[in-house]
Amino acid sequence: MPSPYYTAILSGFSTSTPGIYVDRPAPALTILVPSQTAADLRVEYGATSAGPYGALVRQDGSGVAYSAWSGSAPATAVVPHVGTPYARLTTGATMTTTVSYTILVTRAYP
């Protein structure tokens, strides 16, 4: 299914449900972040829809997870790489309300 993709992190959880399947080719993703509990927003990729999932890490070799957004206010977050077609969102804190996200495939303008 081409973008947009929709997912949510339910109240009391820190991982999105459902995960999404990103059609190829998808060079980057844009996440429309609504108001949420202040926390890091990260993307995890899996080998299959059942996982296991691993966090996208920074390219600097530090092994630190890439944070697409950190805060509570609405934002537009860019994820520079799509690791596999199977993705989900995670946060560094449990959400206090259900938060819905829209994810778009991003391509550079020619």
N, C-alpha and C positions, 0 to 999 in steps of 0.2 A: 504494500500500500504506500503510495507517495505521501509526502508530508502535506499538511501538518499531522503530527502525532499528538495524542492526548494521554496523559497519565496523571495520577494523583498520589500524594502521600497522605494516608489516612490519619486522623487524629489518634495520638498515642503510638505512632510508628515513625520510623526514620527512613524507610525504603519504599519506593514507588510501587504501585500495583495498578494496573498490570505493567510488566516490562514492555518495551517496544521493540519492534522489528524494523530496522532501518534499511530501506531499499538502497541498493548500490546503483550508480556511484553516488556517494555522499561525502564530499571532502570535509565538511564541517557542519556543526549544528548550532542553532540559536535557540535558547530556552527563554521563553517569556515567563518571568518569575513574578507572581503576584505577591501581595503582602504575606509574610510568613513569619513563624517564630524565628528570631535571629539565629542563624546557623550557617555554616559552610554548606554550599550545594555542590555536590560532586556527581560525576558520571562513572558508572561501572559498566564494563563489557564482559560478556560471557561467551563461551565456546558454543553453547546451545541455549535455548530459552530456559532450560532448567538449571543453567549454571555449570560449574561454579563461576561466580562473577569476581572480577578484580577491578580495583580503582584505576582510572586513567592517571598516570603520574606525570610530573613535570618533565620536560625534556632536558633539564640541566644535569641529570644524572644523580640527583639527590635522593631519589626514591620517594619523595614527598608527594602525596596525592595532589592532583590538579584541582584547585577550587574554582569552579565556574562563577560563583557568586558567594559573597559573605555579607550577611546583613538581614534586615527585615523589610525594607521598603521595596516597592515594585522595581524591577530591573529587567534589562535585556542582557543575557549572558551568552557569550560565544564559547563554544567548545571547539578547539582547533583541529581535532582529529577524531575520526570514527574508527575505533579499534576493530570491532566486529559488528555484524548486523544486529546482535542481541544486546540491548542496553537497558539500564534502569537508572533512576536517580536515587541518591542517598543524601542525607543531611547529617550534620554533626550533632544534632539535638533532636529529641522527639518533638513532633509537631503537636501543638495544643488544639488545633482545628484541622479539618481536612483541607488540603491545599492542592488545587488543580494546576497543572502546567501544560503549556502548549510548546511543542518542539518542532522547529522548522529546519529543513535541510538548507544550508547556506552555501552558495557558490560565489566565487569572485566574479565581478563584472569584467567582461573582456576589454 
